[in-house]
């Protein structure tokens, strides 16, 4: 017989906001220097085009000596077949 299993791992969108708060509070990153792509209706969507544009912005706006931080959070899905 065939079996399928799917699971959702946690609330990934809150991870992004928690990391943003952490890098601002602890490491001094300024909000205007942070780009967030989140599928939550509040931020730009994390489409391929938006991700490529965000990395282009990061490369073009960074200077020697800058600290750069990238983070990915996402849901996980497992599919098993017997």
C-alpha positions as CSV (number, residue, x, y, z in Angstrom):
1,X,0.0,0.0,0.0
2,X,1.0,3.6,-0.5
3,X,1.3,6.0,2.4
4,X,1.7,9.8,2.4
5,X,2.7,11.9,5.4
6,X,2.8,15.7,5.5
7,X,3.8,17.8,8.4
8,X,4.1,21.6,9.1
9,X,7.0,22.7,11.2
10,X,6.3,25.7,13.4
11,X,5.4,29.3,12.7
12,X,8.3,30.3,10.5
13,X,7.2,33.9,9.9
14,X,7.7,34.8,13.5
15,X,11.3,33.6,13.2
16,X,12.0,36.4,10.7
17,X,10.6,39.1,13.0
18,X,12.5,37.7,16.0
19,X,15.8,37.7,14.0
20,X,15.1,41.2,12.8
21,X,14.6,42.4,16.4
22,X,17.7,40.5,17.5
23,X,20.1,42.0,14.9
24,X,18.7,45.5,15.6
25,X,18.8,45.3,19.4
26,X,22.0,43.3,19.8
27,X,24.1,44.0,16.7
28,X,23.0,47.6,15.9
29,X,21.5,47.0,12.4
30,X,19.3,49.8,11.3
31,X,15.8,49.1,10.0
32,X,16.4,51.0,6.8
33,X,19.2,48.6,6.0
34,X,17.1,45.5,6.4
35,X,15.1,43.8,3.6
36,X,12.5,41.2,4.6
37,X,10.6,38.9,2.3
38,X,7.8,37.2,4.1
39,X,4.7,35.5,2.9
40,X,2.6,37.1,5.6
41,X,0.8,40.0,3.9
42,X,2.9,42.6,5.7
43,X,6.2,42.4,3.7
44,X,7.1,41.8,0.1
45,X,6.5,38.2,-1.0
46,X,9.6,35.9,-1.2
47,X,9.3,35.3,-4.9
48,X,12.4,34.4,-7.0
49,X,12.3,37.9,-8.5
50,X,12.1,39.6,-5.1
51,X,14.9,37.4,-3.7
52,X,17.2,38.2,-6.7
53,X,16.4,41.9,-6.3
54,X,17.1,41.8,-2.6
55,X,20.5,40.1,-3.1
56,X,21.3,42.7,-5.9
57,X,20.5,45.5,-3.5
58,X,22.7,43.9,-0.8
59,X,25.7,43.6,-3.1
60,X,25.3,47.0,-4.6
61,X,24.8,48.8,-1.3
62,X,27.5,47.0,0.7
63,X,30.9,48.5,1.2
64,X,34.2,47.1,2.5
65,X,34.0,46.6,6.2
66,X,30.2,46.2,6.3
67,X,28.6,43.4,8.3
68,X,26.1,41.4,6.2
69,X,23.6,39.0,7.5
70,X,21.2,36.7,5.6
71,X,18.6,34.4,7.2
72,X,16.1,31.9,5.8
73,X,13.1,30.4,7.6
74,X,10.7,28.2,5.9
75,X,8.2,25.4,6.5
76,X,9.1,21.8,5.9
77,X,7.0,19.1,4.3
78,X,7.8,15.4,4.3
79,X,6.3,13.0,1.9
80,X,6.8,9.3,2.4
81,X,5.7,6.5,0.1
82,X,5.7,2.8,0.9
